[in-house]
Amino acid sequence: MAEDFSVLLKPFLITAIKELSSKSDSIFSTEQCLTLLDLTDHPSTSSESKSESVSTISSSDGLSLITGYPPYPLYNRLATVLAHWMKTGHCPVLDLPEMFLLNETAIIEIRKERIEGLTPKLKGAYSLWDFWSDDEKRFFLTETLQTLGMRGVMDLLGIRQTVGSVDVLPPSRETLLSSFVKLHCPPAKLTVGARALTKHHHRDDTTSWWGKATGSEDEKNKHALALIHRILDNATWINIHCLPF
């Protein structure tokens, strides 16, 4: 398959998600399926760079496919990770680094068993892909998503699970940035994100990562916005919790 396999996979994945949205026995809700198909985010250079051809990626490079906040439409990330997994027999989720004091112990073995159980089927599907009909390809991906379940899909998107995590698909990057750039206290021009940075940046005595949040409100806003893009582009730990009311 000379063409990027994720490109070949994508239309069948989209069809599978649409089918799951209307199946009475689907473990995915209609809302979850619509979120996976949501086109909210505009393509950016950073997210485009994550979509390199699977044919040029070795299993040791899998982490690059799952690093960074997943841009919408989420099916792009799913197609890229599934294509890599099918072609190499290695799931990039297994490459996600452990973080000190951030404990995923309870879920790691369950995740590993789920991945190991699916790997032979995915590798077999890759070898047969060119011989399958469109219906067979769609059916296989529908069954794969059902087997993964919502938690497995979130794993492929790089979303972690700890005590208190909720199985909710991540909001769009545009939604996060929209909240970040809201004015903290109008009519002052300082944004919510810049306000948080100016309040807490001093905790890093070296200023090597956060830099100095100084200058005019406009300068602080620009500095904070550059940092949040850096965080989103390079994230390797993403977790979703509900805040108490």
Phi, psi and omega in degrees: 000097184291326182286151175310120185296329179297328177293320178292326184285325192304310182298327179285327176294317178300315179297320179297318179295318178298320180295319180296332182292340183246357181280134181291332181261013180289140176276357176258138176281162177301320180297318179297318179295319179295325178294320178297333182262356185299133183257024188307307187287145173271144179302137177237163180301319183296316181286328177298323184293340180282347188260034181292162184300130179298332183295343182257004187250132175269168182298331181288344180264005185301329182301327181296336181282340187242004178274140179099155179294128185293119179283152173282150356289138185296337180295338176297313178295318179300316181296318181295315182290317178297319180298317178297315180299315181294320186283321186260343186076012181235125179271122182301338179302327181292346180269353181299130185287149171281150181239135180301130179072002175248104195258120175247018189309318186296334187254342188303313182293321178297316179298315181298317180296319179298316181293314181296327179290328182271335188304312180300323180293320181291318178296319178296321179296323180296318182290336182260355191307315183292343182262350183276152172282167178300321180295322179293321178296314180297316180299316180300315181290325176298314179294324178296315178296320178297320179292319179296319185070176182298320181294321179293321176297318178295326174301315181294338177272357179085018181269123184278170178224120176229182177301127180095353178292151176240143181276075179234133179296145184295142174295164181293155175301322179299321178296315179298313182293325178298319177291322183295324187264006174295149179291134182291314183210080181304147010273003176300147187268359181291130182278166178302316181294317180294324177298315179297320180293316181295332181282328190242351187298333183293346180292340174263097185298335184278340186056016185287332182256310184278338183072189181258122179270073183232174178102198180288169178300321179296319179294319178296319179297315180295319180296316180295319181295320178297322181290319181293325175295321179297318179297312182295322182291332188242011184298133173239358174226110178235126182223145182240121179236157169264133177278144178293147179281000000 
